[in-house]
Amino acid sequence: MDYEEKTIKSEMIYEGRILNLRLDTVELPNRKYSKREIVEHANAVCIIAVKDNKLFFVSQYRKAIDQQLMELPAGLIEHNETPKDAAIREMREEIGYNCKNLTYLFDAYSSPGFSDEKVSFFLAEELFRDELEADDDEFLNIELIEQEKLMQMIEDGAIVDGKTIMGILYFLRNVSKC
């Protein structure tokens, strides 16, 4: 059965640099009405960068949850930039590497209950040093972590970022030779 909600009215509440907030009035399948708060978010990329059987991670403070998080390199896709170009740029900015082999893996929505943000995942192999100047507002620690430790880090709560967990699980199931 199709449970599509029909938008009756849409009102922009806030317009920002990386996201907008709108309030939609929708007609439900039972013909009643409801409100939906929707975050229109810039799309992003997440890179699984592999070097010597280890994966690159960045540790950074995330104000929304007031915690330092261990994450795969990632970032927003800029206007008029392809996901592949964004993945290369983010990898160069965040870990100081580029790659000879960049493979698109899959797309996933980060939180479709309220946001339209889509994250495109890439596998980066055959890495070589190639730095771009980091963003002025990003403060990152770079770490290389052995593939064999990744599942335990998820289970222990050392890795709690959703996109990072998705990327690790995909990598371990479909790419890793461990």
DRENLUMLO-188627 format. One record per residue: x, y, z of N, C-alpha, C in turn; residue in three letters. Coordinates in pm, 1 decimal, padded with zeros to 6 digits. Example, Ala and Ser with C-alpha at 12.3 -4.5 7.8 and 13.67 -1.06 7.14 Angstrom:
2
n_px, n_py, n_pz, ca_px, ca_py, ca_pz, c_px, c_py, c_pz, resn
01319.0, -00569.0, 00780.0, 01230.0, -00450.0, 00780.0, 01320.0, -00330.0, 00780.0, ALA .
01285.0, -00225.0, 00708.0, 01367.0, -00106.0, 00714.0, 01290.0, 00003.0, 00787.0, SER .
END
This chain:
178
n_px, n_py, n_pz, ca_px, ca_py, ca_pz, c_px, c_py, c_pz, resn
00083.7, -00118.7, 00000.0, 00000.0, 00000.0, 00000.0, 00087.7, 00124.3, 00000.0, MET .
00046.9, 00226.3, -00072.4, 00119.9, 00351.3, -00084.8, 00069.9, 00449.9, 00021.1, ASP .
00160.9, 00497.5, 00105.7, 00124.8, 00590.9, 00212.2, 00185.2, 00729.2, 00189.2, TYR .
00188.5, 00773.7, 00065.8, 00246.3, 00902.8, 00032.5, 00169.5, 01016.1, 00099.0, GLU .
00244.8, 01116.4, 00142.8, 00184.6, 01236.0, 00200.1, 00188.3, 01348.3, 00096.1, GLU .
00075.7, 01411.8, 00073.5, 00065.1, 01518.6, -00025.1, 00089.7, 01653.6, 00043.1, LYS .
00185.2, 01730.5, -00009.6, 00214.7, 01862.4, 00046.9, 00105.3, 01960.4, 00005.6, THR .
00043.9, 02022.1, 00106.5, -00062.3, 02120.3, 00085.3, -00005.1, 02262.2, 00089.0, ILE .
00091.1, 02283.8, 00179.3, 00150.1, 02416.0, 00198.8, 00294.1, 02397.2, 00244.7, LYS .
00382.4, 02486.3, 00202.5, 00522.1, 02481.2, 00243.0, 00567.6, 02622.9, 00278.7, SER .
00624.8, 02637.4, 00398.2, 00667.4, 02769.2, 00446.0, 00813.9, 02762.7, 00489.0, GLU .
00898.3, 02850.1, 00431.4, 01039.0, 02855.5, 00468.9, 01052.2, 02930.3, 00601.5, MET .
01108.8, 02864.6, 00701.5, 01124.4, 02922.4, 00835.6, 01261.2, 02988.2, 00852.1, ILE .
01364.7, 02922.1, 00795.8, 01501.8, 02970.6, 00812.4, 01583.0, 02932.2, 00689.4, TYR .
01667.4, 03024.0, 00642.1, 01759.4, 02996.6, 00532.3, 01900.8, 03024.9, 00579.5, GLU .
01986.4, 02921.8, 00576.8, 02123.7, 02934.9, 00622.7, 02224.0, 02898.5, 00515.3, GLY .
02349.7, 02891.3, 00555.1, 02458.5, 02861.7, 00461.9, 02457.4, 02715.2, 00418.4, ARG .
02436.2, 02621.5, 00512.8, 02439.4, 02479.3, 00477.7, 02304.4, 02410.9, 00492.0, ILE .
02207.7, 02481.6, 00552.1, 02076.4, 02420.1, 00565.7, 01966.8, 02525.0, 00568.8, LEU .
01847.9, 02478.7, 00532.9, 01725.4, 02557.7, 00543.1, 01627.6, 02476.7, 00626.1, ASN .
01535.1, 02545.5, 00691.4, 01429.7, 02478.6, 00766.2, 01296.2, 02524.5, 00710.5, LEU .
01214.5, 02427.1, 00672.4, 01081.4, 02461.8, 00622.5, 00977.0, 02381.4, 00698.3, ARG .
00856.5, 02436.6, 00700.5, 00743.1, 02372.6, 00765.3, 00640.5, 02338.9, 00657.7, LEU .
00616.4, 02210.2, 00639.7, 00519.5, 02164.0, 00540.4, 00391.2, 02119.6, 00609.4, ASP .
00279.7, 02155.9, 00551.6, 00150.1, 02099.8, 00590.8, 00119.9, 01991.4, 00489.6, THR .
00091.6, 01870.0, 00538.0, 00068.8, 01756.6, 00448.4, -00067.0, 01693.9, 00474.5, VAL .
-00121.1, 01635.8, 00368.1, -00242.1, 01556.0, 00381.1, -00198.2, 01410.1, 00389.9, GLU .
-00244.0, 01344.5, 00496.6, -00207.3, 01205.6, 00521.0, -00297.6, 01112.0, 00440.6, LEU .
-00258.7, 00986.1, 00426.6, -00342.0, 00889.8, 00352.6, -00484.1, 00876.3, 00407.0, PRO .
-00503.8, 00904.9, 00537.3, -00638.9, 00896.5, 00595.4, -00716.0, 01029.0, 00581.8, ASN .
-00661.2, 01121.2, 00500.3, -00720.9, 01251.3, 00468.3, -00716.8, 01351.3, 00585.7, ARG .
-00642.0, 01321.3, 00688.9, -00617.3, 01418.5, 00795.2, -00492.6, 01498.0, 00759.1, LYS .
-00467.3, 01606.5, 00833.6, -00355.1, 01694.4, 00805.6, -00254.7, 01689.0, 00919.0, TYR .
-00128.2, 01712.6, 00883.2, -00022.2, 01713.0, 00982.9, 00085.2, 01812.0, 00938.1, SER .
00175.1, 01847.2, 01029.9, 00287.3, 01936.4, 01000.8, 00415.9, 01853.7, 00997.2, LYS .
00506.3, 01889.5, 00907.1, 00636.8, 01825.3, 00896.6, 00744.4, 01934.1, 00896.0, ARG .
00837.2, 01924.5, 00990.2, 00952.6, 02014.0, 00992.9, 01062.4, 01946.3, 00912.0, GLU .
01105.4, 02011.8, 00804.2, 01200.3, 01952.1, 00710.6, 01328.1, 02035.5, 00707.0, ILE .
01441.1, 01970.8, 00727.4, 01570.8, 02034.1, 00711.9, 01620.5, 02003.9, 00570.9, VAL .
01635.2, 02109.2, 00491.5, 01697.0, 02096.6, 00359.5, 01846.7, 02116.0, 00381.7, GLU .
01922.4, 02010.6, 00364.1, 02064.8, 02012.6, 00398.5, 02149.4, 01988.1, 00274.3, HIS .
02262.0, 02055.0, 00264.1, 02354.8, 02029.8, 00153.6, 02397.4, 01883.4, 00156.3, ALA .
02411.9, 01824.0, 00038.4, 02456.8, 01685.4, 00030.5, 02604.6, 01676.6, 00066.0, ASN .
02649.6, 01555.1, 00096.8, 02784.7, 01536.3, 00148.1, 02849.7, 01412.8, 00087.5, ALA .
02977.9, 01398.4, 00115.6, 03053.8, 01280.7, 00076.8, 03123.1, 01223.4, 00199.6, VAL .
03150.6, 01094.9, 00194.3, 03225.9, 01025.7, 00299.0, 03327.0, 00936.1, 00228.5, CYS .
03453.6, 00943.1, 00272.2, 03561.0, 00873.5, 00202.5, 03622.5, 00766.1, 00290.9, ILE .
03626.9, 00645.0, 00237.3, 03697.7, 00533.9, 00302.4, 03834.8, 00530.8, 00236.6, ILE .
03931.8, 00592.8, 00301.6, 04066.9, 00605.8, 00247.4, 04155.4, 00498.9, 00309.4, ALA .
04209.2, 00410.0, 00225.3, 04284.0, 00292.4, 00271.6, 04431.8, 00307.8, 00237.6, VAL .
04515.9, 00286.4, 00339.9, 04661.6, 00290.6, 00321.3, 04723.9, 00182.6, 00408.4, LYS .
04795.4, 00091.1, 00347.8, 04865.5, -00016.0, 00420.3, 04772.3, -00093.8, 00512.9, ASP .
04656.1, -00134.7, 00461.9, 04556.6, -00211.3, 00538.9, 04500.1, -00135.2, 00658.5, ASN .
04512.8, -00004.5, 00657.1, 04456.9, 00080.5, 00761.5, 04365.7, 00182.4, 00696.1, LYS .
04269.2, 00233.3, 00773.8, 04178.3, 00337.1, 00725.9, 04210.2, 00468.9, 00794.1, LEU .
04199.6, 00576.3, 00717.1, 04217.1, 00709.6, 00773.0, 04090.4, 00752.7, 00845.5, PHE .
04110.3, 00815.1, 00960.8, 04002.0, 00874.4, 01038.9, 04043.9, 01013.6, 01081.3, PHE .
03944.3, 01098.2, 01104.4, 03968.8, 01228.2, 01164.5, 03889.4, 01233.6, 01295.2, VAL .
03951.2, 01290.6, 01393.3, 03884.2, 01311.8, 01520.8, 03858.6, 01461.2, 01530.8, SER .
03731.5, 01497.9, 01554.0, 03699.1, 01639.5, 01563.1, 03584.0, 01662.0, 01660.6, GLN .
03583.1, 01781.0, 01717.3, 03478.8, 01819.4, 01810.9, 03352.6, 01854.4, 01734.2, TYR .
03238.5, 01800.3, 01779.3, 03109.0, 01827.3, 01717.3, 03020.5, 01899.0, 01818.9, ARG .
02998.8, 02026.8, 01798.5, 02925.7, 02111.5, 01892.7, 02783.4, 02063.0, 01917.2, LYS .
02716.0, 02010.9, 01814.8, 02576.5, 01968.4, 01831.1, 02559.9, 01865.0, 01942.5, ALA .
02663.2, 01784.3, 01965.8, 02654.8, 01682.5, 02072.2, 02761.5, 01703.8, 02180.0, ILE .
02837.3, 01812.7, 02169.4, 02943.6, 01845.5, 02265.3, 03036.9, 01727.9, 02291.5, ASP .
03084.8, 01667.1, 02182.7, 03177.6, 01554.0, 02194.2, 03279.2, 01556.9, 02081.4, GLN .
03393.6, 01497.4, 02109.9, 03494.7, 01469.7, 02008.7, 03455.4, 01336.9, 01944.9, GLN .
03446.1, 01332.6, 01811.5, 03406.8, 01210.5, 01742.5, 03516.4, 01161.5, 01649.9, LEU .
03526.1, 01028.6, 01638.4, 03613.5, 00963.8, 01542.1, 03529.5, 00937.4, 01417.1, MET .
03571.0, 00993.1, 01303.1, 03492.3, 00984.3, 01180.4, 03580.0, 00954.1, 01060.8, GLU .
03519.0, 00893.2, 00959.3, 03583.9, 00885.5, 00829.8, 03589.5, 01026.2, 00772.1, LEU .
03688.7, 01057.7, 00688.5, 03691.6, 01189.8, 00626.3, 03561.9, 01213.5, 00548.3, PRO .
03508.0, 01333.5, 00561.5, 03379.0, 01363.9, 00500.0, 03362.9, 01515.0, 00489.1, ALA .
03263.4, 01555.2, 00412.1, 03234.9, 01697.4, 00402.2, 03125.1, 01725.5, 00303.0, GLY .
03085.9, 01850.1, 00298.7, 02975.8, 01893.1, 00212.3, 03019.7, 01909.4, 00067.7, LEU .
02927.1, 01882.8, -00021.3, 02949.6, 01906.5, -00163.5, 02921.0, 02053.6, -00190.1, ILE .
03018.0, 02123.0, -00247.4, 03001.2, 02265.4, -00275.8, 02917.7, 02285.2, -00402.1, GLU .
02863.9, 02405.9, -00415.2, 02782.2, 02441.8, -00532.3, 02860.7, 02416.0, -00661.1, HIS .
02798.5, 02353.6, -00758.5, 02858.9, 02320.6, -00888.5, 02975.9, 02223.3, -00877.9, ASN .
02980.3, 02142.2, -00773.4, 03085.2, 02043.3, -00754.9, 03021.2, 01904.4, -00762.7, GLU .
03087.2, 01811.4, -00828.7, 03035.8, 01675.0, -00833.5, 03071.5, 01604.5, -00702.6, THR .
02998.6, 01499.1, -00666.4, 03037.1, 01423.7, -00546.9, 03182.0, 01372.9, -00554.0, PRO .
03224.1, 01326.4, -00670.9, 03361.3, 01275.9, -00684.9, 03463.7, 01387.4, -00660.7, LYS .
03439.0, 01505.9, -00717.6, 03529.6, 01619.4, -00695.5, 03531.4, 01659.3, -00548.2, ASP .
03415.4, 01655.8, -00483.7, 03408.2, 01688.4, -00340.8, 03486.4, 01587.4, -00258.5, ALA .
03477.5, 01459.2, -00293.9, 03550.7, 01355.6, -00220.0, 03701.0, 01379.2, -00229.9, ALA .
03748.5, 01412.7, -00348.3, 03892.2, 01439.6, -00365.9, 03933.3, 01562.0, -00285.0, ILE .
03855.6, 01669.2, -00294.3, 03887.8, 01791.8, -00219.9, 03888.1, 01768.1, -00069.8, ARG .
03784.2, 01701.4, -00019.1, 03775.6, 01676.3, 00125.3, 03890.3, 01589.3, 00174.2, GLU .
03926.7, 01489.2, 00096.3, 04037.3, 01402.3, 00135.0, 04167.5, 01483.0, 00143.2, MET .
04190.1, 01570.0, 00046.5, 04310.3, 01652.6, 00046.6, 04310.5, 01751.0, 00163.4, ARG .
04193.0, 01810.2, 00193.6, 04184.3, 01907.2, 00303.6, 04197.7, 01840.0, 00439.9, GLU .
04133.3, 01725.0, 00456.4, 04124.0, 01665.9, 00590.3, 04240.5, 01574.3, 00626.6, GLU .
04291.9, 01496.8, 00530.9, 04400.1, 01403.7, 00565.7, 04528.9, 01429.3, 00488.0, ILE .
04524.6, 01523.1, 00391.3, 04645.9, 01557.5, 00316.9, 04686.6, 01455.1, 00212.5, GLY .
04589.3, 01379.1, 00162.8, 04618.0, 01278.3, 00060.4, 04521.7, 01291.4, -00056.4, TYR .
04566.2, 01242.5, -00171.3, 04482.7, 01222.5, -00288.3, 04496.4, 01075.1, -00323.2, ASN .
04434.3, 01031.4, -00431.2, 04442.5, 00889.2, -00464.8, 04445.2, 00868.5, -00615.3, CYS .
04498.8, 00755.2, -00656.4, 04498.2, 00716.3, -00797.7, 04370.1, 00643.5, -00832.9, LYS .
04302.4, 00586.5, -00732.3, 04183.1, 00506.1, -00757.5, 04072.1, 00547.0, -00660.2, ASN .
03970.6, 00616.5, -00712.6, 03855.6, 00658.7, -00632.7, 03731.0, 00591.9, -00690.3, LEU .
03664.2, 00510.5, -00608.4, 03549.4, 00433.0, -00654.0, 03424.1, 00474.0, -00577.5, THR .
03319.6, 00508.9, -00652.6, 03189.9, 00536.3, -00591.3, 03134.7, 00404.7, -00536.7, TYR .
03080.1, 00407.0, -00414.0, 03025.9, 00285.9, -00351.7, 02873.3, 00286.8, -00344.0, LEU .
02816.7, 00386.8, -00276.5, 02671.4, 00392.7, -00258.0, 02631.2, 00528.0, -00201.9, PHE .
02500.1, 00555.4, -00202.4, 02442.0, 00674.9, -00139.6, 02355.6, 00631.4, -00023.0, ASP .
02346.8, 00716.1, 00078.8, 02258.7, 00690.8, 00192.8, 02206.8, 00824.3, 00244.8, ALA .
02083.9, 00823.2, 00294.7, 02027.1, 00941.9, 00358.0, 02060.6, 00937.8, 00505.8, TYR .
02112.6, 01048.9, 00557.9, 02162.2, 01050.5, 00695.7, 02050.8, 01042.1, 00799.1, SER .
01940.0, 01108.6, 00776.8, 01829.8, 01105.4, 00873.2, 01700.3, 01146.6, 00802.8, SER .
01642.2, 01058.1, 00720.4, 01530.4, 01095.4, 00635.0, 01399.1, 01125.3, 00706.8, PRO .
01395.0, 01106.7, 00836.4, 01275.2, 01142.7, 00910.4, 01252.6, 01293.4, 00915.1, GLY .
01361.2, 01371.2, 00899.0, 01345.6, 01516.7, 00902.2, 01440.2, 01591.5, 00808.3, PHE .
01532.4, 01520.3, 00741.7, 01631.5, 01587.5, 00657.7, 01644.2, 01519.3, 00522.0, SER .
01676.6, 01599.8, 00420.5, 01697.0, 01544.0, 00286.3, 01844.8, 01524.0, 00252.6, ASP .
01934.3, 01535.6, 00351.0, 02077.4, 01520.2, 00325.9, 02109.7, 01380.0, 00275.3, GLU .
02180.9, 01376.1, 00161.5, 02227.0, 01250.1, 00104.1, 02378.9, 01247.7, 00112.1, LYS .
02434.6, 01134.3, 00155.5, 02579.2, 01117.4, 00165.3, 02621.9, 01014.4, 00061.0, VAL .
02717.7, 01053.2, -00023.6, 02774.5, 00963.1, -00122.9, 02906.2, 00908.2, -00068.3, SER .
02919.5, 00775.4, -00070.2, 03036.7, 00707.6, -00014.3, 03132.7, 00667.4, -00125.5, PHE .
03262.8, 00686.3, -00099.2, 03367.8, 00654.2, -00195.4, 03478.3, 00574.8, -00127.4, PHE .
03542.3, 00488.5, -00203.8, 03660.4, 00414.9, -00160.9, 03781.0, 00476.4, -00229.8, LEU .
03879.6, 00519.1, -00151.6, 04001.7, 00579.0, -00205.4, 04118.2, 00483.0, -00180.6, ALA .
04184.8, 00444.7, -00289.9, 04298.9, 00352.7, -00281.3, 04417.0, 00410.1, -00358.4, GLU .
04535.2, 00354.5, -00334.2, 04659.0, 00402.5, -00395.6, 04678.4, 00550.3, -00362.9, GLU .
04687.9, 00578.0, -00234.0, 04697.7, 00715.6, -00184.5, 04837.6, 00772.7, -00203.1, LEU .
04842.9, 00904.3, -00220.3, 04969.5, 00975.8, -00224.5, 04949.3, 01112.9, -00161.4, PHE .
05057.6, 01167.2, -00101.0, 05049.7, 01297.1, -00033.4, 05010.5, 01406.0, -00133.9, ARG .
04915.4, 01490.2, -00094.6, 04868.1, 01599.6, -00179.8, 04779.0, 01688.0, -00095.0, ASP .
04839.0, 01781.1, -00024.0, 04763.6, 01860.7, 00072.7, 04698.2, 01983.3, 00009.9, GLU .
04580.1, 02013.8, 00061.7, 04513.9, 02141.5, 00038.1, 04505.5, 02209.9, 00173.4, LEU .
04500.8, 02341.4, 00174.0, 04487.4, 02412.4, 00300.9, 04354.6, 02376.5, 00365.4, GLU .
04358.7, 02340.1, 00492.1, 04238.1, 02302.9, 00566.6, 04148.6, 02424.5, 00587.3, ALA .
04020.2, 02397.3, 00608.7, 03925.5, 02504.3, 00639.9, 03965.1, 02573.0, 00770.0, ASP .
03944.1, 02705.1, 00775.9, 03980.3, 02783.2, 00894.9, 03904.0, 02741.3, 01019.5, ASP .
03785.3, 02683.1, 01003.2, 03702.5, 02650.1, 01119.1, 03704.2, 02500.3, 01153.6, ASP .
03798.8, 02425.5, 01095.9, 03809.1, 02282.4, 01126.2, 03940.2, 02254.4, 01198.4, GLU .
03929.3, 02182.3, 01307.8, 04045.7, 02142.6, 01385.2, 04040.3, 01991.2, 01399.1, PHE .
04130.2, 01922.7, 01327.3, 04122.5, 01777.7, 01313.9, 04249.6, 01709.7, 01361.9, LEU .
04233.1, 01593.6, 01422.4, 04343.7, 01502.3, 01448.2, 04326.5, 01386.9, 01350.6, ASN .
04433.8, 01349.7, 01282.1, 04428.9, 01242.6, 01182.4, 04484.3, 01115.7, 01243.9, ILE .
04413.6, 01004.8, 01220.9, 04458.9, 00874.8, 01271.3, 04443.1, 00768.4, 01164.4, GLU .
04535.7, 00674.1, 01163.0, 04525.4, 00554.2, 01080.4, 04490.9, 00438.7, 01173.5, LEU .
04384.3, 00365.5, 01141.7, 04339.1, 00257.1, 01229.7, 04335.0, 00126.8, 01149.8, ILE .
04388.2, 00021.6, 01210.4, 04390.1, -00109.9, 01146.8, 04248.3, -00162.9, 01129.3, GLU .
04223.9, -00225.5, 01014.3, 04092.1, -00278.2, 00982.2, 04039.7, -00373.6, 01089.8, GLN .
04128.5, -00453.2, 01146.6, 04088.5, -00554.6, 01244.0, 04029.4, -00494.3, 01371.7, GLU .
04056.2, -00367.0, 01398.5, 04009.4, -00301.4, 01521.2, 03873.6, -00232.8, 01505.1, LYS .
03826.7, -00216.7, 01382.3, 03711.7, -00130.6, 01356.1, 03582.2, -00180.0, 01419.5, LEU .
03549.9, -00308.4, 01405.4, 03425.2, -00360.1, 01463.6, 03426.5, -00346.6, 01615.5, MET .
03539.3, -00373.9, 01676.7, 03548.3, -00362.0, 01822.3, 03529.7, -00217.5, 01866.1, GLN .
03581.7, -00123.2, 01787.4, 03565.2, 00018.3, 01820.5, 03418.2, 00059.4, 01812.6, MET .
03345.2, 00005.2, 01715.3, 03201.1, 00032.2, 01707.5, 03131.3, -00028.2, 01828.4, ILE .
03160.9, -00154.4, 01857.8, 03096.7, -00223.5, 01970.2, 03128.2, -00158.7, 02104.2, GLU .
03248.9, -00102.3, 02118.8, 03289.8, -00037.6, 02244.0, 03238.8, 00106.0, 02255.9, ASP .
03177.5, 00158.7, 02148.9, 03128.8, 00296.2, 02152.0, 03235.2, 00400.0, 02122.4, GLY .
03350.7, 00357.6, 02073.1, 03456.3, 00452.1, 02036.5, 03423.4, 00519.8, 01903.5, ALA .
03344.6, 00452.8, 01820.2, 03295.9, 00510.1, 01694.9, 03143.7, 00508.6, 01702.4, ILE .
03083.0, 00629.1, 01700.3, 02936.8, 00639.8, 01713.3, 02872.5, 00721.9, 01601.1, VAL .
02953.1, 00776.1, 01511.5, 02901.2, 00855.8, 01399.9, 02835.1, 00762.8, 01298.4, ASP .
02709.6, 00792.9, 01262.2, 02631.6, 00706.1, 01174.9, 02693.1, 00682.2, 01038.6, GLY .
02738.4, 00788.3, 00970.7, 02795.2, 00770.2, 00837.0, 02923.5, 00688.3, 00844.3, LYS .
02998.7, 00707.3, 00950.8, 03123.2, 00632.4, 00967.7, 03093.7, 00484.2, 00990.2, THR .
02994.6, 00454.5, 01072.2, 02956.7, 00314.4, 01094.8, 02907.8, 00251.2, 00964.8, ILE .
02825.1, 00323.0, 00887.6, 02779.6, 00270.5, 00757.7, 02898.1, 00240.6, 00666.6, MET .
02990.2, 00334.1, 00658.4, 03106.4, 00316.2, 00571.8, 03192.8, 00199.1, 00614.6, GLY .
03217.0, 00186.7, 00744.8, 03297.7, 00074.9, 00796.3, 03230.7, -00057.9, 00766.2, ILE .
03102.1, -00069.0, 00795.6, 03032.3, -00196.1, 00773.7, 03033.2, -00233.8, 00625.8, LEU .
03011.1, -00137.0, 00537.9, 03016.3, -00165.0, 00394.2, 03156.6, -00213.7, 00356.5, TYR .
03256.0, -00141.5, 00403.8, 03395.7, -00175.1, 00372.1, 03429.5, -00316.2, 00420.2, PHE .
03399.1, -00347.4, 00545.6, 03434.7, -00478.5, 00599.6, 03361.0, -00592.9, 00528.1, LEU .
03240.0, -00567.5, 00486.0, 03162.4, -00673.0, 00419.5, 03198.8, -00689.0, 00270.9, ARG .
03227.1, -00578.6, 00202.9, 03240.1, -00582.3, 00056.7, 03378.9, -00556.5, 00000.3, ASN .
03468.6, -00499.6, 00079.1, 03597.2, -00458.2, 00024.1, 03715.8, -00522.9, 00095.6, VAL .
03712.3, -00525.2, 00227.0, 03824.7, -00569.5, 00307.4, 03866.6, -00713.0, 00274.1, SER .
03994.5, -00734.4, 00280.7, 04047.5, -00868.2, 00258.2, 04086.9, -00933.5, 00390.4, LYS .
04044.8, -00873.7, 00501.2, 04075.2, -00928.9, 00634.7, 03985.3, -01047.5, 00665.0, CYS .
END
